[in-house]
């Protein structure tokens, strides 16, 4: 089980949203209030929704699915790229090319990080949706679960698995991704246990 706390989320600035005049009203159920002109995100909701999301990732990996991470806001985040590759997953850290999912075979070649990706992702995680809005319709069209960080200026209805939180902060993003990679790691472990049990039952 992957453990984290609301206190950790607070320490990593997950609760800090956008300025109150830049908010999306559909985020209202996930907001606690306003402090110093910033919307404050309700971490009790975020805790549950983040916990649900990382469990889903773990189960996807356990079932031999694959994960695509998209983080364009912070530029080329080498940590994510290296960890994704280490665990056999995939990431885009520079520019998202429209049609990647709906025209996968032809478009994936434009992303060097995806040359080993043989099939569509089982789930897509986006840390800042404003930089790749095309992904919404592509995931909906192909019925691929879309998971991501919902800052106070984003419509949570775009996501299958919304996670209310700070999408801008570097330390917040590091916190999210540390949990995601733990979920991938546990998924791989559960995959191996499942395989060994099945193997034993054959004899």
C-alpha positions in Angstrom: 0.0 0.0 0.0 1.2 3.5 -0.9 1.0 5.8 2.1 0.9 9.6 2.1 -0.9 12.2 4.3 -2.8 15.4 4.0 0.0 17.0 6.0 2.5 16.0 3.2 0.2 17.4 0.6 0.1 20.7 2.5 3.9 20.8 2.8 4.2 20.3 -1.0 1.8 23.2 -1.7 -0.9 21.0 -3.2 -3.5 23.2 -1.6 -2.5 26.4 -3.5 -4.8 27.3 -6.4 -4.9 30.2 -8.9 -5.9 33.8 -8.1 -9.6 34.0 -7.3 -10.4 36.0 -10.4 -9.1 33.2 -12.7 -11.1 30.3 -11.4 -13.4 27.8 -13.0 -16.8 27.7 -11.2 -17.0 24.0 -11.9 -14.1 23.6 -9.4 -16.3 25.0 -6.6 -16.9 21.6 -4.9 -13.2 21.1 -4.5 -12.3 24.5 -3.1 -12.0 25.4 0.6 -11.9 29.2 0.4 -9.8 32.2 -0.6 -6.6 33.3 1.2 -4.5 36.2 0.0 -6.4 36.3 -3.3 -5.7 32.7 -4.0 -8.2 29.9 -4.1 -7.4 27.2 -1.5 -8.0 23.6 -2.6 -9.8 21.3 -0.1 -7.1 18.7 0.6 -9.6 16.3 2.1 -11.2 15.8 -1.3 -7.8 15.8 -3.0 -6.5 13.1 -0.7 -9.3 10.7 -1.5 -9.1 11.4 -5.3 -5.3 11.1 -5.4 -5.4 7.9 -3.5 -8.1 6.5 -5.8 -6.0 7.5 -8.9 -2.7 5.9 -7.8 -4.6 2.7 -6.9 -6.1 2.7 -10.4 -2.6 3.1 -11.9 -1.3 0.3 -9.9 -4.1 -2.0 -11.0 -3.5 -1.0 -14.7 0.1 -2.0 -14.4 -0.8 -5.2 -12.6 -2.9 -6.1 -15.6 0.0 -5.4 -18.0 -1.4 -2.1 -19.1 0.7 1.0 -19.9 0.9 4.6 -18.7 1.5 7.8 -20.7 2.7 10.8 -18.7 2.3 14.3 -20.1 4.0 17.2 -18.4 4.6 20.2 -20.6 4.4 23.1 -18.2 7.7 22.5 -16.5 9.7 21.8 -19.7 11.8 18.7 -20.1 11.6 17.1 -16.7 14.5 14.5 -16.8 13.5 12.8 -13.6 10.1 11.8 -15.1 11.6 10.7 -18.4 14.2 8.5 -16.7 11.8 7.0 -14.2 9.2 6.3 -16.9 11.8 4.5 -19.0 13.1 2.5 -16.0 9.7 1.2 -15.3 8.8 0.5 -18.9 6.3 3.4 -19.2 6.2 6.5 -21.4 6.4 10.3 -21.1 6.1 13.5 -23.1 8.0 16.4 -21.6 8.3 18.9 -24.4 5.5 19.3 -26.9 2.3 17.3 -27.5 1.5 16.6 -31.1 -2.3 16.6 -31.8 -3.5 13.3 -33.2 -1.0 11.3 -31.2 -3.7 8.9 -30.0 -6.2 9.0 -32.8 -3.5 8.6 -35.4 -1.1 6.8 -33.2 1.0 4.8 -35.7 1.8 7.8 -37.9 2.2 10.5 -35.2 4.1 8.7 -32.4 7.3 9.0 -34.5 7.4 12.7 -33.8 8.1 11.9 -30.1 11.5 10.2 -29.6 10.4 9.2 -26.1 7.7 7.0 -27.6 9.7 4.9 -30.1 9.3 1.8 -27.9 5.5 2.3 -27.4 3.8 -0.4 -29.4 0.2 0.3 -28.4 -2.1 3.0 -27.2 -1.8 3.9 -23.5 -4.2 2.2 -21.0 -4.4 5.5 -19.1 -3.0 9.1 -19.7 -1.9 11.3 -16.9 -1.6 15.1 -17.5 -0.2 17.5 -14.9 -1.2 20.7 -16.8 -4.1 20.3 -19.2 -4.0 23.9 -20.6 -1.0 23.0 -22.7 -2.5 20.0 -24.5 -6.3 20.4 -24.7 -6.4 18.2 -27.8 -5.8 15.2 -25.5 -9.4 15.5 -24.1 -11.2 14.7 -27.3 -8.7 12.1 -28.3 -9.1 10.2 -25.0 -12.9 10.5 -25.1 -13.0 9.2 -28.7 -10.8 6.2 -27.9 -12.3 5.6 -24.4 -8.9 6.0 -22.7 -9.1 7.1 -19.1 -7.8 10.6 -18.6 -6.3 11.4 -15.2 -4.7 14.6 -14.1 -4.3 17.6 -11.8 -7.2 19.9 -11.6 -6.1 23.4 -10.6 -8.8 25.9 -9.7 -8.9 27.2 -13.2 -9.6 23.8 -14.9 -12.9 22.1 -15.6 -12.8 18.8 -13.6 -15.4 17.3 -16.0 -12.6 16.9 -18.6 -11.1 14.0 -16.5 -12.1 10.5 -15.8 -10.0 10.7 -12.7 -9.6 14.3 -11.6 -7.1 15.2 -8.8 -7.7 18.7 -7.4 -4.3 20.3 -6.7 -1.6 22.8 -7.6 -0.6 22.2 -11.2 2.0 25.0 -11.4 4.4 24.2 -8.5 7.6 22.2 -9.2 7.5 20.7 -5.7 3.8 19.8 -6.1 4.6 18.0 -9.3 7.5 16.1 -7.8 5.1 14.9 -5.1 2.5 13.7 -7.6 5.1 11.9 -9.7 6.8 10.3 -6.8 3.4 8.7 -5.9 2.7 7.7 -9.5 6.1 5.9 -9.9 5.5 4.1 -6.6 2.1 3.0 -8.0 3.8 1.7 -11.1 6.4 -0.1 -9.0 3.8 -1.8 -6.9 1.8 -2.7 -10.0 4.9 -4.4 -11.4 5.3 -6.3 -8.1 1.6 -7.4 -8.1 2.0 -8.4 -11.7 4.9 -10.8 -10.9 3.0 -12.2 -7.9 0.0 -12.9 -10.1 2.2 -14.6 -12.7 3.9 -16.8 -10.1 0.6 -17.9 -8.6 -0.7 -18.7 -12.1 2.5 -20.7 -12.8 2.2 -22.7 -9.6 -1.5 -23.6 -10.4 -0.4 -25.1 -13.7 1.4 -28.0 -12.0 
